[in-house]
Amino acid sequence: MDDVKKIATRDSYGKALVELGGQYANLVVLDADLAGATKTAIFQKVFPDRHYDCGIAEANMMCVAAGMSTTGLVPFASTFAMFAAGRAFEQVRNSIGYPLLNVKIGATHGGISVGEDGASHQCCEDFALMRSIPGMVVICPADDAEAKAAVKAAYEHQGPVYLRFGRLAVPVFHEEENYSFQIGKGEVLRDGNDVAIIANGLMAYEAIKAGAILEEQGIHAMVINMATIKPLDEELLIRAAEKCGRIITCEEHSVIGGLGEAVASVLAQKHPTKMERIGINDEFGHSGSAHELLKEFGLCYENIVETAKRLCHGCDAAPIPSSKLPAGD
């Protein structure tokens, strides 16, 4: 299963911008002196007159993007998630969100898989911050094909969009030629009726692996890729809750304010369901290799399997510490 091709979604972002740039002359790209890392340098090489380096001034970049959008341009403002959602939050809220401008934010290096860059750059709060802005669409694609399709969907959407991309190369499990993406719609990757595992970003593939292992152990898991965190696919979520009666959410984000809380909020109001959230548990990350950190914080298929077994068997025991999880590949 792990022999599949792996591509970082930040690379997908750069390639998608070039493809769309060739189709739409009004697409422009802004960057904050990080074009090599965000991969907008790919666009810059092909369309140098439509790429603007705003320097290490992310807040100002968001305001520049806002102004450009009022002239009919469609700007993609690009930087690390920590700076896009964190440092520039006020400008995103007041200059882009409040007037509901047609700005797209390409945020790379999200989550703890940034690895050695450490806690200061491991943004695990961006979903929560961006979800709180009225009218903001929030998307976290799972692989190369979905990332490219999400960029295209963001361009076609009228209004602000926040797109999160990763630094780590992740498995490509969609077939690009047969894949379509729609904002606000989840995707059933595996059917089941014992527990529904809802994931996004790099956790989607971990959920797929967990689903296969659980099947071998007699637990039939529905696996859902929920790339759009806002607006959430409430119809699919409630259908999964009705069918399975148990929900697990998985995200490379804090359990506070992200996919898990979005799901819990809908279920609490419309279909109360037993659920567990897998994510960063109200703590900061630290420096280390991406794969080691993901295992340490329980963002792995082994933890999903153990959580599903515990949930399905009706055990109220605390989650197994990541250091006690079985060794993975």
Secondary structure as UniProt FT lines:
FT   TURN            2..3
FT   STRAND          6..8
FT   HELIX           9..23
FT   TURN            25..26
FT   STRAND          27..31
FT   HELIX           35..38
FT   HELIX           41..46
FT   HELIX           48..50
FT   STRAND          51..53
FT   HELIX           58..69
FT   TURN            70..72
FT   STRAND          74..80
FT   HELIX           82..87
FT   HELIX           89..91
FT   HELIX           92..97
FT   TURN            98..100
FT   STRAND          104..108
FT   HELIX           112..117
FT   TURN            119..121
FT   HELIX           126..131
FT   TURN            134..135
FT   STRAND          137..139
FT   HELIX           144..156
FT   STRAND          161..164
FT   STRAND          169..171
FT   HELIX           176..178
FT   TURN            183..184
FT   STRAND          187..190
FT   STRAND          195..199
FT   TURN            201..202
FT   HELIX           203..216
FT   TURN            217..218
FT   STRAND          221..225
FT   STRAND          228..230
FT   HELIX           234..244
FT   STRAND          246..254
FT   HELIX           259..270
FT   STRAND          274..280
FT   HELIX           290..296
FT   TURN            297..298
FT   HELIX           301..312
FT   TURN            313..314
FT   HELIX           322..324
//
